[in-house]
Amino acid sequence: MVLLWRSFFICLHEKFRVEEVKQGMEVRDEIFDAEQMGEQLKKLRNSLRLSQEKFAERLGMSRDTIYNYEKGKTAIPHDLIKRLCQEFNVSADYFYFNQDKPLIEETTITDSFTKVLQDCTDFEKQQLMDMLNIIRRKPVAV
């Protein structure tokens, strides 16, 4: 009899835990649609003008994996989302909520260079200036 009660409670407990998990997954699936995220991944890849094969190569995975992500057959792992955001300058909202906004605002090379220069010492700035002068010189025929 004790064994029967124990089995009943274990079964009830397992069923409850499975229901919690299923319920949690349904909410997650409803919010974070794998197909929508896959479409966003495909848009990103196409904007980079890369084939699935080249994109997969760049990310260090197989073309089949990229295909499955793009078709929504496999959910894109959160760590890959984070990596994609960092490498391709998109926010997580791009994947999770289908919002096309960059992670950071686009900057020009001049803006980037100015920011780097702010952290340079006067000596480093002079070295950079010397290098730029060398680069900008016209080659002399020998």
N, CA, C and O atoms as CSV, one atom per row, in Angstrom:
chain,resi,resn,atom,element,x,y,z
A,1,MET,N,N,0.814,-1.189,0.000
A,1,MET,CA,C,0.000,0.000,0.000
A,1,MET,C,C,0.864,1.263,0.000
A,1,MET,O,O,0.579,2.205,-0.739
A,2,VAL,N,N,1.908,1.291,0.815
A,2,VAL,CA,C,2.809,2.431,0.884
A,2,VAL,C,C,3.464,2.644,-0.476
A,2,VAL,O,O,3.621,3.775,-0.935
A,3,LEU,N,N,3.839,1.546,-1.106
A,3,LEU,CA,C,4.457,1.622,-2.434
A,3,LEU,C,C,3.480,2.208,-3.447
A,3,LEU,O,O,3.877,2.982,-4.318
A,4,LEU,N,N,2.207,1.844,-3.338
A,4,LEU,CA,C,1.194,2.374,-4.236
A,4,LEU,C,C,1.038,3.890,-4.053
A,4,LEU,O,O,0.973,4.621,-5.041
A,5,TRP,N,N,0.976,4.369,-2.810
A,5,TRP,CA,C,0.872,5.796,-2.538
A,5,TRP,C,C,2.098,6.549,-3.032
A,5,TRP,O,O,1.994,7.625,-3.620
A,6,ARG,N,N,3.276,5.952,-2.777
A,6,ARG,CA,C,4.513,6.589,-3.229
A,6,ARG,C,C,4.503,6.715,-4.749
A,6,ARG,O,O,4.867,7.765,-5.279
A,7,SER,N,N,4.098,5.681,-5.450
A,7,SER,CA,C,4.028,5.708,-6.914
A,7,SER,C,C,3.040,6.766,-7.389
A,7,SER,O,O,3.293,7.472,-8.365
A,8,PHE,N,N,1.900,6.870,-6.682
A,8,PHE,CA,C,0.890,7.850,-7.033
A,8,PHE,C,C,1.442,9.271,-6.908
A,8,PHE,O,O,1.266,10.089,-7.812
A,9,PHE,N,N,2.116,9.566,-5.780
A,9,PHE,CA,C,2.664,10.908,-5.564
A,9,PHE,C,C,3.797,11.228,-6.531
A,9,PHE,O,O,3.912,12.358,-7.006
A,10,ILE,N,N,4.630,10.239,-6.818
A,10,ILE,CA,C,5.713,10.461,-7.788
A,10,ILE,C,C,5.113,10.755,-9.154
A,10,ILE,O,O,5.541,11.680,-9.844
A,11,CYS,N,N,4.129,9.970,-9.536
A,11,CYS,CA,C,3.472,10.169,-10.830
A,11,CYS,C,C,2.797,11.544,-10.879
A,11,CYS,O,O,2.918,12.259,-11.874
A,12,LEU,N,N,2.095,11.911,-9.821
A,12,LEU,CA,C,1.423,13.201,-9.754
A,12,LEU,C,C,2.447,14.334,-9.816
A,12,LEU,O,O,2.256,15.321,-10.526
A,13,HIS,N,N,3.531,14.176,-9.065
A,13,HIS,CA,C,4.579,15.195,-9.036
A,13,HIS,C,C,5.223,15.340,-10.426
A,13,HIS,O,O,5.435,16.456,-10.900
A,14,GLU,N,N,5.529,14.214,-11.071
A,14,GLU,CA,C,6.134,14.263,-12.404
A,14,GLU,C,C,5.183,14.907,-13.402
A,14,GLU,O,O,5.603,15.709,-14.236
A,15,LYS,N,N,3.878,14.551,-13.317
A,15,LYS,CA,C,2.909,15.130,-14.240
A,15,LYS,C,C,2.826,16.641,-14.044
A,15,LYS,O,O,2.752,17.393,-15.017
A,16,PHE,N,N,2.838,17.085,-12.790
A,16,PHE,CA,C,2.776,18.509,-12.500
A,16,PHE,C,C,3.997,19.219,-13.071
A,16,PHE,O,O,3.872,20.285,-13.673
A,17,ARG,N,N,5.185,18.626,-12.883
A,17,ARG,CA,C,6.402,19.239,-13.401
A,17,ARG,C,C,6.380,19.289,-14.924
A,17,ARG,O,O,6.807,20.283,-15.512
A,18,VAL,N,N,5.891,18.238,-15.570
A,18,VAL,CA,C,5.800,18.221,-17.029
A,18,VAL,C,C,4.831,19.291,-17.503
A,18,VAL,O,O,5.105,19.977,-18.488
A,19,GLU,N,N,3.694,19.447,-16.815
A,19,GLU,CA,C,2.724,20.472,-17.185
A,19,GLU,C,C,3.319,21.864,-17.041
A,19,GLU,O,O,3.099,22.732,-17.886
A,20,GLU,N,N,4.098,22.081,-15.935
A,20,GLU,CA,C,4.749,23.384,-15.764
A,20,GLU,C,C,5.701,23.668,-16.915
A,20,GLU,O,O,5.725,24.770,-17.462
A,21,VAL,N,N,6.476,22.670,-17.270
A,21,VAL,CA,C,7.443,22.832,-18.355
A,21,VAL,C,C,6.724,23.100,-19.665
A,21,VAL,O,O,7.093,24.011,-20.407
A,22,LYS,N,N,5.694,22.306,-19.952
A,22,LYS,CA,C,4.943,22.511,-21.188
A,22,LYS,C,C,4.324,23.903,-21.218
A,22,LYS,O,O,4.367,24.589,-22.240
A,23,GLN,N,N,3.753,24.310,-20.102
A,23,GLN,CA,C,3.128,25.623,-20.038
A,23,GLN,C,C,4.174,26.707,-20.268
A,23,GLN,O,O,3.934,27.648,-21.023
A,24,GLY,N,N,5.319,26.583,-19.631
A,24,GLY,CA,C,6.392,27.545,-19.820
A,24,GLY,C,C,6.883,27.566,-21.254
A,24,GLY,O,O,7.188,28.634,-21.785
A,25,MET,N,N,6.965,26.404,-21.891
A,25,MET,CA,C,7.430,26.334,-23.277
A,25,MET,C,C,6.405,26.964,-24.208
A,25,MET,O,O,6.769,27.636,-25.174
A,26,GLU,N,N,5.121,26.748,-23.920
A,26,GLU,CA,C,4.102,27.338,-24.782
A,26,GLU,C,C,4.191,28.854,-24.758
A,26,GLU,O,O,4.071,29.506,-25.796
A,27,VAL,N,N,4.397,29.405,-23.595
A,27,VAL,CA,C,4.528,30.853,-23.482
A,27,VAL,C,C,5.755,31.302,-24.263
A,27,VAL,O,O,5.700,32.283,-25.005
A,28,ARG,N,N,6.854,30.587,-24.097
A,28,ARG,CA,C,8.078,30.946,-24.782
A,28,ARG,C,C,7.911,30.815,-26.299
A,28,ARG,O,O,8.344,31.687,-27.052
A,29,ASP,N,N,7.284,29.727,-26.742
A,29,ASP,CA,C,7.077,29.539,-28.173
A,29,ASP,C,C,6.187,30.626,-28.750
A,29,ASP,O,O,6.372,31.054,-29.890
A,30,GLU,N,N,5.224,31.068,-27.961
A,30,GLU,CA,C,4.307,32.088,-28.424
A,30,GLU,C,C,5.028,33.435,-28.572
A,30,GLU,O,O,4.767,34.187,-29.511
A,31,ILE,N,N,5.935,33.730,-27.635
A,31,ILE,CA,C,6.646,34.994,-27.668
A,31,ILE,C,C,7.806,34.949,-28.658
A,31,ILE,O,O,7.974,35.857,-29.472
A,32,PHE,N,N,8.598,33.891,-28.582
A,32,PHE,CA,C,9.793,33.782,-29.413
A,32,PHE,C,C,9.573,32.709,-30.469
A,32,PHE,O,O,9.950,31.552,-30.279
A,33,ASP,N,N,8.977,33.090,-31.554
A,33,ASP,CA,C,8.635,32.187,-32.638
A,33,ASP,C,C,9.885,31.804,-33.429
A,33,ASP,O,O,10.557,32.671,-33.988
A,34,ALA,N,N,10.196,30.509,-33.475
A,34,ALA,CA,C,11.397,30.030,-34.167
A,34,ALA,C,C,11.363,30.368,-35.654
A,34,ALA,O,O,12.402,30.671,-36.240
A,35,GLU,N,N,10.181,30.320,-36.269
A,35,GLU,CA,C,10.081,30.651,-37.698
A,35,GLU,C,C,10.375,32.131,-37.942
A,35,GLU,O,O,11.084,32.479,-38.886
A,36,GLN,N,N,9.836,32.989,-37.100
A,36,GLN,CA,C,10.078,34.430,-37.230
A,36,GLN,C,C,11.563,34.725,-37.035
A,36,GLN,O,O,12.153,35.509,-37.779
A,37,MET,N,N,12.158,34.092,-36.030
A,37,MET,CA,C,13.584,34.304,-35.785
A,37,MET,C,C,14.409,33.799,-36.965
A,37,MET,O,O,15.418,34.402,-37.331
A,38,GLY,N,N,13.972,32.691,-37.554
A,38,GLY,CA,C,14.653,32.149,-38.728
A,38,GLY,C,C,14.563,33.089,-39.920
A,38,GLY,O,O,15.527,33.260,-40.666
A,39,GLU,N,N,13.394,33.695,-40.089
A,39,GLU,CA,C,13.229,34.671,-41.176
A,39,GLU,C,C,14.155,35.867,-40.981
A,39,GLU,O,O,14.734,36.380,-41.939
A,40,GLN,N,N,14.287,36.304,-39.732
A,40,GLN,CA,C,15.183,37.421,-39.442
A,40,GLN,C,C,16.638,37.038,-39.717
A,40,GLN,O,O,17.420,37.842,-40.224
A,41,LEU,N,N,16.984,35.804,-39.375
A,41,LEU,CA,C,18.343,35.327,-39.654
A,41,LEU,C,C,18.600,35.330,-41.155
A,41,LEU,O,O,19.670,35.732,-41.612
A,42,LYS,N,N,17.612,34.881,-41.913
A,42,LYS,CA,C,17.747,34.863,-43.375
A,42,LYS,C,C,17.883,36.284,-43.922
A,42,LYS,O,O,18.699,36.531,-44.810
A,43,LYS,N,N,17.086,37.216,-43.397
A,43,LYS,CA,C,17.194,38.619,-43.827
A,43,LYS,C,C,18.586,39.166,-43.539
A,43,LYS,O,O,19.174,39.867,-44.362
A,44,LEU,N,N,19.097,38.838,-42.371
A,44,LEU,CA,C,20.441,39.291,-42.006
A,44,LEU,C,C,21.476,38.714,-42.962
A,44,LEU,O,O,22.339,39.434,-43.464
A,45,ARG,N,N,21.385,37.412,-43.208
A,45,ARG,CA,C,22.333,36.753,-44.115
A,45,ARG,C,C,22.257,37.358,-45.508
A,45,ARG,O,O,23.288,37.629,-46.124
A,46,ASN,N,N,21.045,37.573,-46.009
A,46,ASN,CA,C,20.874,38.153,-47.341
A,46,ASN,C,C,21.396,39.591,-47.405
A,46,ASN,O,O,21.943,40.010,-48.425
A,47,SER,N,N,21.229,40.339,-46.323
A,47,SER,CA,C,21.729,41.718,-46.317
A,47,SER,C,C,23.257,41.749,-46.393
A,47,SER,O,O,23.848,42.726,-46.853
A,48,LEU,N,N,23.882,40.665,-45.935
A,48,LEU,CA,C,25.339,40.550,-46.014
A,48,LEU,C,C,25.788,39.954,-47.345
A,48,LEU,O,O,26.983,39.816,-47.607
A,49,ARG,N,N,24.807,39.602,-48.182
A,49,ARG,CA,C,25.055,38.991,-49.478
A,49,ARG,C,C,25.894,37.716,-49.361
A,49,ARG,O,O,26.850,37.501,-50.107
A,50,LEU,N,N,25.497,36.878,-48.391
A,50,LEU,CA,C,26.200,35.618,-48.174
A,50,LEU,C,C,25.267,34.442,-48.441
A,50,LEU,O,O,24.079,34.490,-48.120
A,51,SER,N,N,25.809,33.406,-49.021
A,51,SER,CA,C,25.042,32.172,-49.191
A,51,SER,C,C,24.959,31.488,-47.827
A,51,SER,O,O,25.688,31.839,-46.899
A,52,GLN,N,N,24.071,30.520,-47.721
A,52,GLN,CA,C,23.974,29.775,-46.462
A,52,GLN,C,C,25.318,29.124,-46.142
A,52,GLN,O,O,25.752,29.089,-44.990
A,53,GLU,N,N,25.956,28.619,-47.169
A,53,GLU,CA,C,27.245,27.944,-46.983
A,53,GLU,C,C,28.313,28.899,-46.454
A,53,GLU,O,O,29.025,28.567,-45.507
A,54,LYS,N,N,28.429,30.083,-47.060
A,54,LYS,CA,C,29.431,31.066,-46.633
A,54,LYS,C,C,29.108,31.607,-45.230
A,54,LYS,O,O,30.005,31.814,-44.413
A,55,PHE,N,N,27.823,31.830,-44.969
A,55,PHE,CA,C,27.394,32.321,-43.663
A,55,PHE,C,C,27.725,31.284,-42.587
A,55,PHE,O,O,28.239,31.619,-41.520
A,56,ALA,N,N,27.420,30.029,-42.887
A,56,ALA,CA,C,27.711,28.938,-41.948
A,56,ALA,C,C,29.213,28.835,-41.697
A,56,ALA,O,O,29.652,28.646,-40.563
A,57,GLU,N,N,29.975,28.958,-42.745
A,57,GLU,CA,C,31.438,28.912,-42.640
A,57,GLU,C,C,31.933,30.029,-41.721
A,57,GLU,O,O,32.788,29.810,-40.862
A,58,ARG,N,N,31.389,31.211,-41.911
A,58,ARG,CA,C,31.791,32.371,-41.112
A,58,ARG,C,C,31.464,32.178,-39.631
A,58,ARG,O,O,32.181,32.665,-38.756
A,59,LEU,N,N,30.366,31.455,-39.363
A,59,LEU,CA,C,29.949,31.212,-37.984
A,59,LEU,C,C,30.511,29.911,-37.418
A,59,LEU,O,O,30.328,29.613,-36.238
A,60,GLY,N,N,31.193,29.138,-38.261
A,60,GLY,CA,C,31.781,27.888,-37.796
A,60,GLY,C,C,30.768,26.787,-37.569
A,60,GLY,O,O,30.878,26.020,-36.613
A,61,MET,N,N,29.775,26.707,-38.452
A,61,MET,CA,C,28.765,25.648,-38.345
A,61,MET,C,C,28.416,25.131,-39.733
A,61,MET,O,O,28.943,25.625,-40.730
A,62,SER,N,N,27.546,24.159,-39.804
A,62,SER,CA,C,27.206,23.570,-41.101
A,62,SER,C,C,26.105,24.362,-41.802
A,62,SER,O,O,25.346,25.097,-41.169
A,63,ARG,N,N,26.035,24.195,-43.126
A,63,ARG,CA,C,24.990,24.843,-43.911
A,63,ARG,C,C,23.627,24.301,-43.493
A,63,ARG,O,O,22.646,25.044,-43.468
A,64,ASP,N,N,23.559,23.017,-43.166
A,64,ASP,CA,C,22.293,22.414,-42.734
A,64,ASP,C,C,21.768,23.062,-41.455
A,64,ASP,O,O,20.560,23.238,-41.294
A,65,THR,N,N,22.673,23.412,-40.553
A,65,THR,CA,C,22.270,24.078,-39.312
A,65,THR,C,C,21.636,25.428,-39.628
A,65,THR,O,O,20.586,25.770,-39.083
A,66,ILE,N,N,22.282,26.196,-40.513
A,66,ILE,CA,C,21.732,27.497,-40.901
A,66,ILE,C,C,20.373,27.307,-41.570
A,66,ILE,O,O,19.432,28.049,-41.288
A,67,TYR,N,N,20.268,26.321,-42.449
A,67,TYR,CA,C,19.003,26.018,-43.124
A,67,TYR,C,C,17.905,25.745,-42.095
A,67,TYR,O,O,16.804,26.287,-42.195
A,68,ASN,N,N,18.213,24.896,-41.100
A,68,ASN,CA,C,17.212,24.548,-40.082
A,68,ASN,C,C,16.818,25.751,-39.233
A,68,ASN,O,O,15.655,25.878,-38.852
A,69,TYR,N,N,17.760,26.629,-38.932
A,69,TYR,CA,C,17.441,27.858,-38.199
A,69,TYR,C,C,16.526,28.738,-39.042
A,69,TYR,O,O,15.510,29.234,-38.555
A,70,GLU,N,N,16.890,28.931,-40.313
A,70,GLU,CA,C,16.123,29.825,-41.181
A,70,GLU,C,C,14.704,29.326,-41.424
A,70,GLU,O,O,13.779,30.127,-41.557
A,71,LYS,N,N,14.527,28.027,-41.481
A,71,LYS,CA,C,13.194,27.455,-41.710
A,71,LYS,C,C,12.383,27.320,-40.426
A,71,LYS,O,O,11.213,26.938,-40.466
A,72,GLY,N,N,13.007,27.634,-39.279
A,72,GLY,CA,C,12.298,27.524,-38.005
A,72,GLY,C,C,12.174,26.100,-37.521
A,72,GLY,O,O,11.405,25.821,-36.602
A,73,LYS,N,N,12.927,25.188,-38.131
A,73,LYS,CA,C,12.891,23.785,-37.706
A,73,LYS,C,C,13.646,23.595,-36.400
A,73,LYS,O,O,13.333,22.709,-35.606
A,74,THR,N,N,14.643,24.442,-36.194
A,74,THR,CA,C,15.436,24.423,-34.969
A,74,THR,C,C,15.476,25.840,-34.420
A,74,THR,O,O,15.729,26.791,-35.159
A,75,ALA,N,N,15.228,25.978,-33.133
A,75,ALA,CA,C,15.285,27.299,-32.506
A,75,ALA,C,C,16.742,27.757,-32.434
A,75,ALA,O,O,17.643,26.960,-32.172
A,76,ILE,N,N,16.955,29.019,-32.665
A,76,ILE,CA,C,18.310,29.574,-32.600
A,76,ILE,C,C,18.677,29.719,-31.125
A,76,ILE,O,O,17.959,30.383,-30.377
A,77,PRO,N,N,19.785,29.109,-30.695
A,77,PRO,CA,C,20.173,29.209,-29.280
A,77,PRO,C,C,20.475,30.649,-28.877
A,77,PRO,O,O,20.933,31.453,-29.688
A,78,HIS,N,N,20.211,30.955,-27.622
A,78,HIS,CA,C,20.392,32.324,-27.126
A,78,HIS,C,C,21.846,32.779,-27.220
A,78,HIS,O,O,22.110,33.955,-27.469
A,79,ASP,N,N,22.792,31.858,-27.023
A,79,ASP,CA,C,24.200,32.260,-27.123
A,79,ASP,C,C,24.566,32.630,-28.552
A,79,ASP,O,O,25.413,33.497,-28.767
A,80,LEU,N,N,23.938,31.982,-29.535
A,80,LEU,CA,C,24.180,32.344,-30.931
A,80,LEU,C,C,23.538,33.692,-31.249
A,80,LEU,O,O,24.108,34.495,-31.988
A,81,ILE,N,N,22.356,33.939,-30.693
A,81,ILE,CA,C,21.702,35.242,-30.874
A,81,ILE,C,C,22.633,36.342,-30.368
A,81,ILE,O,O,22.830,37.357,-31.037
A,82,LYS,N,N,23.196,36.135,-29.197
A,82,LYS,CA,C,24.104,37.121,-28.608
A,82,LYS,C,C,25.303,37.356,-29.533
A,82,LYS,O,O,25.696,38.498,-29.771
A,83,ARG,N,N,25.865,36.290,-30.040
A,83,ARG,CA,C,27.017,36.407,-30.945
A,83,ARG,C,C,26.655,37.139,-32.233
A,83,ARG,O,O,27.408,37.990,-32.706
A,84,LEU,N,N,25.498,36.802,-32.794
A,84,LEU,CA,C,25.043,37.463,-34.019
A,84,LEU,C,C,24.849,38.961,-33.785
A,84,LEU,O,O,25.209,39.783,-34.627
A,85,CYS,N,N,24.283,39.299,-32.640
A,85,CYS,CA,C,24.062,40.718,-32.312
A,85,CYS,C,C,25.385,41.465,-32.256
A,85,CYS,O,O,25.501,42.575,-32.776
A,86,GLN,N,N,26.369,40.865,-31.632
A,86,GLN,CA,C,27.667,41.514,-31.488
A,86,GLN,C,C,28.401,41.612,-32.823
A,86,GLN,O,O,28.966,42.656,-33.147
A,87,GLU,N,N,28.392,40.534,-33.591
A,87,GLU,CA,C,29.158,40.506,-34.837
A,87,GLU,C,C,28.522,41.308,-35.962
A,87,GLU,O,O,29.225,41.854,-36.812
A,88,PHE,N,N,27.186,41.383,-35.972
A,88,PHE,CA,C,26.513,41.999,-37.105
A,88,PHE,C,C,25.732,43.259,-36.749
A,88,PHE,O,O,24.922,43.741,-37.541
A,89,ASN,N,N,25.981,43.785,-35.560
A,89,ASN,CA,C,25.431,45.078,-35.163
A,89,ASN,C,C,23.906,45.152,-35.235
A,89,ASN,O,O,23.343,46.105,-35.774
A,90,VAL,N,N,23.253,44.141,-34.687
A,90,VAL,CA,C,21.794,44.186,-34.554
A,90,VAL,C,C,21.451,43.968,-33.088
A,90,VAL,O,O,22.221,43.359,-32.346
A,91,SER,N,N,20.301,44.463,-32.679
A,91,SER,CA,C,19.881,44.252,-31.295
A,91,SER,C,C,19.183,42.893,-31.201
A,91,SER,O,O,18.772,42.322,-32.211
A,92,ALA,N,N,19.058,42.399,-29.997
A,92,ALA,CA,C,18.341,41.141,-29.783
A,92,ALA,C,C,16.881,41.294,-30.204
A,92,ALA,O,O,16.239,40.319,-30.594
A,93,ASP,N,N,16.362,42.513,-30.124
A,93,ASP,CA,C,14.986,42.773,-30.568
A,93,ASP,C,C,14.805,42.410,-32.036
A,93,ASP,O,O,13.709,42.045,-32.460
A,94,TYR,N,N,15.869,42.509,-32.799
A,94,TYR,CA,C,15.822,42.144,-34.221
A,94,TYR,C,C,15.341,40.703,-34.368
A,94,TYR,O,O,14.521,40.411,-35.239
A,95,PHE,N,N,15.840,39.805,-33.530
A,95,PHE,CA,C,15.454,38.397,-33.609
A,95,PHE,C,C,14.196,38.089,-32.809
A,95,PHE,O,O,13.292,37.420,-33.307
A,96,TYR,N,N,14.134,38.570,-31.580
A,96,TYR,CA,C,13.030,38.198,-30.698
A,96,TYR,C,C,11.715,38.885,-31.028
A,96,TYR,O,O,10.647,38.289,-30.885
A,97,PHE,N,N,11.786,40.141,-31.472
A,97,PHE,CA,C,10.555,40.898,-31.681
A,97,PHE,C,C,10.411,41.468,-33.081
A,97,PHE,O,O,9.542,42.305,-33.327
A,98,ASN,N,N,11.264,41.017,-34.005
A,98,ASN,CA,C,11.158,41.396,-35.413
A,98,ASN,C,C,11.279,42.908,-35.609
A,98,ASN,O,O,10.585,43.489,-36.443
A,99,GLN,N,N,12.157,43.534,-34.840
A,99,GLN,CA,C,12.361,44.980,-34.953
A,99,GLN,C,C,13.742,45.250,-35.525
A,99,GLN,O,O,14.752,44.862,-34.938
A,100,ASP,N,N,13.783,45.905,-36.652
A,100,ASP,CA,C,15.042,46.182,-37.336
A,100,ASP,C,C,15.718,47.427,-36.792
A,100,ASP,O,O,15.682,48.488,-37.414
A,101,LYS,N,N,16.330,47.291,-35.631
A,101,LYS,CA,C,17.084,48.439,-35.124
A,101,LYS,C,C,18.499,47.979,-34.794
A,101,LYS,O,O,18.689,46.891,-34.250
A,102,PRO,N,N,19.483,48.795,-35.118
A,102,PRO,CA,C,20.866,48.400,-34.875
A,102,PRO,C,C,21.187,48.383,-33.389
A,102,PRO,O,O,20.539,49.049,-32.582
A,103,LEU,N,N,22.198,47.608,-33.055
A,103,LEU,CA,C,22.654,47.542,-31.680
A,103,LEU,C,C,23.210,48.894,-31.250
A,103,LEU,O,O,22.944,49.364,-30.144
A,104,ILE,N,N,23.975,49.505,-32.129
A,104,ILE,CA,C,24.474,50.851,-31.895
A,104,ILE,C,C,24.249,51.646,-33.166
A,104,ILE,O,O,24.096,51.077,-34.247
A,105,GLU,N,N,24.230,52.927,-33.036
A,105,GLU,CA,C,24.019,53.767,-34.209
A,105,GLU,C,C,25.202,53.635,-35.161
A,105,GLU,O,O,26.347,53.469,-34.739
A,106,GLU,N,N,24.904,53.711,-36.440
A,106,GLU,CA,C,25.963,53.656,-37.451
A,106,GLU,C,C,26.907,54.837,-37.255
A,106,GLU,O,O,26.472,55.964,-37.017
A,107,THR,N,N,28.185,54.565,-37.356
A,107,THR,CA,C,29.168,55.630,-37.234
A,107,THR,C,C,30.030,55.638,-38.487
A,107,THR,O,O,30.206,54.620,-39.156
A,108,THR,N,N,30.544,56.779,-38.773
A,108,THR,CA,C,31.436,56.886,-39.931
A,108,THR,C,C,32.841,56.564,-39.484
A,108,THR,O,O,33.122,56.511,-38.287
A,109,ILE,N,N,33.725,56.349,-40.441
A,109,ILE,CA,C,35.117,56.084,-40.123
A,109,ILE,C,C,35.725,57.281,-39.393
A,109,ILE,O,O,36.577,57.114,-38.521
A,110,THR,N,N,35.291,58.466,-39.747
A,110,THR,CA,C,35.798,59.672,-39.078
A,110,THR,C,C,35.391,59.676,-37.608
A,110,THR,O,O,36.199,60.001,-36.738
A,111,ASP,N,N,34.130,59.312,-37.329
A,111,ASP,CA,C,33.670,59.241,-35.939
A,111,ASP,C,C,34.468,58.206,-35.154
A,111,ASP,O,O,34.889,58.454,-34.024
A,112,SER,N,N,34.668,57.052,-35.765
A,112,SER,CA,C,35.422,55.986,-35.107
A,112,SER,C,C,36.848,56.421,-34.832
A,112,SER,O,O,37.376,56.197,-33.742
A,113,PHE,N,N,37.470,57.044,-35.821
A,113,PHE,CA,C,38.856,57.500,-35.683
A,113,PHE,C,C,38.970,58.566,-34.589
A,113,PHE,O,O,39.919,58.565,-33.806
A,114,THR,N,N,38.003,59.463,-34.548
A,114,THR,CA,C,37.998,60.515,-33.534
A,114,THR,C,C,37.912,59.924,-32.135
A,114,THR,O,O,38.601,60.380,-31.222
A,115,LYS,N,N,37.072,58.915,-31.962
A,115,LYS,CA,C,36.940,58.268,-30.652
A,115,LYS,C,C,38.242,57.597,-30.242
A,115,LYS,O,O,38.643,57.673,-29.081
A,116,VAL,N,N,38.904,56.942,-31.188
A,116,VAL,CA,C,40.179,56.287,-30.886
A,116,VAL,C,C,41.226,57.331,-30.523
A,116,VAL,O,O,42.000,57.140,-29.586
A,117,LEU,N,N,41.249,58.414,-31.250
A,117,LEU,CA,C,42.236,59.476,-30.993
A,117,LEU,C,C,42.097,60.077,-29.591
A,117,LEU,O,O,43.087,60.492,-28.987
A,118,GLN,N,N,40.892,60.120,-29.092
A,118,GLN,CA,C,40.669,60.693,-27.765
A,118,GLN,C,C,41.441,59.939,-26.685
A,118,GLN,O,O,41.833,60.523,-25.675
A,119,ASP,N,N,41.656,58.650,-26.900
A,119,ASP,CA,C,42.353,57.830,-25.911
A,119,ASP,C,C,43.862,57.775,-26.143
A,119,ASP,O,O,44.582,57.173,-25.346
A,120,CYS,N,N,44.347,58.386,-27.208
A,120,CYS,CA,C,45.773,58.349,-27.536
A,120,CYS,C,C,46.540,59.434,-26.785
A,120,CYS,O,O,46.024,60.512,-26.489
A,121,THR,N,N,47.780,59.102,-26.496
A,121,THR,CA,C,48.678,60.109,-25.922
A,121,THR,C,C,49.151,61.016,-27.053
A,121,THR,O,O,48.957,60.707,-28.228
A,122,ASP,N,N,49.769,62.132,-26.692
A,122,ASP,CA,C,50.302,63.041,-27.716
A,122,ASP,C,C,51.362,62.334,-28.568
A,122,ASP,O,O,51.433,62.530,-29.781
A,123,PHE,N,N,52.167,61.524,-27.923
A,123,PHE,CA,C,53.198,60.782,-28.653
A,123,PHE,C,C,52.558,59.841,-29.691
A,123,PHE,O,O,53.016,59.781,-30.833
A,124,GLU,N,N,51.506,59.110,-29.299
A,124,GLU,CA,C,50.815,58.202,-30.214
A,124,GLU,C,C,50.166,58.976,-31.363
A,124,GLU,O,O,50.181,58.537,-32.513
A,125,LYS,N,N,49.602,60.127,-31.030
A,125,LYS,CA,C,48.993,60.959,-32.082
A,125,LYS,C,C,50.049,61.400,-33.095
A,125,LYS,O,O,49.789,61.415,-34.298
A,126,GLN,N,N,51.237,61.758,-32.613
A,126,GLN,CA,C,52.314,62.168,-33.524
A,126,GLN,C,C,52.754,60.996,-34.393
A,126,GLN,O,O,53.026,61.174,-35.580
A,127,GLN,N,N,52.826,59.794,-33.811
A,127,GLN,CA,C,53.185,58.608,-34.596
A,127,GLN,C,C,52.144,58.342,-35.685
A,127,GLN,O,O,52.492,58.041,-36.827
A,128,LEU,N,N,50.891,58.453,-35.326
A,128,LEU,CA,C,49.820,58.261,-36.311
A,128,LEU,C,C,49.910,59.290,-37.433
A,128,LEU,O,O,49.736,58.963,-38.607
A,129,MET,N,N,50.178,60.518,-37.060
A,129,MET,CA,C,50.315,61.577,-38.059
A,129,MET,C,C,51.481,61.267,-39.001
A,129,MET,O,O,51.352,61.420,-40.215
A,130,ASP,N,N,52.607,60.837,-38.453
A,130,ASP,CA,C,53.756,60.473,-39.280
A,130,ASP,C,C,53.405,59.331,-40.234
A,130,ASP,O,O,53.775,59.359,-41.408
A,131,MET,N,N,52.698,58.337,-39.726
A,131,MET,CA,C,52.298,57.205,-40.579
A,131,MET,C,C,51.361,57.656,-41.687
A,131,MET,O,O,51.501,57.232,-42.835
A,132,LEU,N,N,50.413,58.507,-41.352
A,132,LEU,CA,C,49.490,59.012,-42.373
A,132,LEU,C,C,50.234,59.786,-43.455
A,132,LEU,O,O,49.926,59.655,-44.640
A,133,ASN,N,N,51.206,60.584,-43.052
A,133,ASN,CA,C,51.998,61.330,-44.033
A,133,ASN,C,C,52.765,60.383,-44.958
A,133,ASN,O,O,52.877,60.633,-46.158
A,134,ILE,N,N,53.284,59.314,-44.399
A,134,ILE,CA,C,53.992,58.327,-45.225
A,134,ILE,C,C,53.021,57.667,-46.197
A,134,ILE,O,O,53.331,57.510,-47.378
A,135,ILE,N,N,51.866,57.286,-45.711
A,135,ILE,CA,C,50.862,56.604,-46.562
A,135,ILE,C,C,50.399,57.521,-47.682
A,135,ILE,O,O,50.177,57.065,-48.803
A,136,ARG,N,N,50.253,58.789,-47.396
A,136,ARG,CA,C,49.701,59.731,-48.376
A,136,ARG,C,C,50.735,60.215,-49.415
A,136,ARG,O,O,50.364,60.826,-50.417
A,137,ARG,N,N,51.998,59.948,-49.179
A,137,ARG,CA,C,53.022,60.357,-50.148
A,137,ARG,C,C,52.850,59.580,-51.439
A,137,ARG,O,O,52.468,58.409,-51.436
A,138,LYS,N,N,53.133,60.240,-52.518
A,138,LYS,CA,C,53.077,59.584,-53.825
A,138,LYS,C,C,54.360,58.789,-54.003
A,138,LYS,O,O,55.441,59.255,-53.644
A,139,PRO,N,N,54.240,57.600,-54.553
A,139,PRO,CA,C,55.451,56.792,-54.750
A,139,PRO,C,C,56.391,57.466,-55.734
A,139,PRO,O,O,55.966,58.096,-56.702
A,140,VAL,N,N,57.656,57.319,-55.464
A,140,VAL,CA,C,58.694,57.886,-56.315
A,140,VAL,C,C,59.206,56.786,-57.235
A,140,VAL,O,O,59.541,55.691,-56.786
A,141,ALA,N,N,59.260,57.088,-58.514
A,141,ALA,CA,C,59.759,56.090,-59.472
A,141,ALA,C,C,61.251,55.880,-59.227
A,141,ALA,O,O,62.003,56.830,-59.010
A,142,VAL,N,N,61.650,54.635,-59.267
A,142,VAL,CA,C,63.050,54.304,-59.021
A,142,VAL,C,C,63.759,54.015,-60.312
A,142,VAL,O,O,64.952,53.715,-60.307
